[in-house]
Amino acid sequence: MKEGPMDDLARVLLEDARKRLVGGYPAQVRAALDTLTDDQVWWRANATSNSVGNLVLHVCGSTRHFLGRGVGGSDYRRDRPREFAETGPLPRPQLRGVLEETVEETERVLGTLDLARLLEVSDRAGEPQTILALVLRTAHHWAVHTGQIVYAAKALRDGAFDDLWARTMR
């Protein structure tokens, strides 16, 4: 079967999502975790806000649910309330381990994803969604929470990330 412009579009879109989900966004989160102390990772502005640690657990839990389970077929069982209930002191190396495990699973799933599956509907992550929607949802989710993590880290460590975007998103 001859490939057309839509195949090129799908390939570019999937590769861009993979680059961001395996490269750029996790690199920014790693930089935040490496810069902050354990206390800063679990600091909350108030009782109803989330810490950097909560956001890391949340984005990883969501990714493993929507990409790992929804697209890759893993048996991951998400506990979303626990992602926000954690108050530390889960040490940064352990939190970093959760991040790395998530990135490795993301690479496995996206690295082997056949473009022909993008319009396939999966209900393994709850409501029926296309594989493409699950990938885009995950990329958007990482963008939002990575921004929050970087913002919090900048607020807690003045001058720590002056060139972070330039170093991680190229």
Secondary structure, 3 states (H helix, E strand, C coil): CCCCHHHHHHHHHHHHHHHHHHHHHHHHHHHHHHHCCHHHHCCCCCCCCCCHHHHHHHHHHHHHHHHHHCCCCCCCCCCHHHHHHCCCCCCHHHHHHHHHHHHHHHHHHHHCCCHHHCCCEECCCCCCEEHHHHHHHHHHHHHHHHHHHHHHHHHHCCCCCCCHHHHHCC
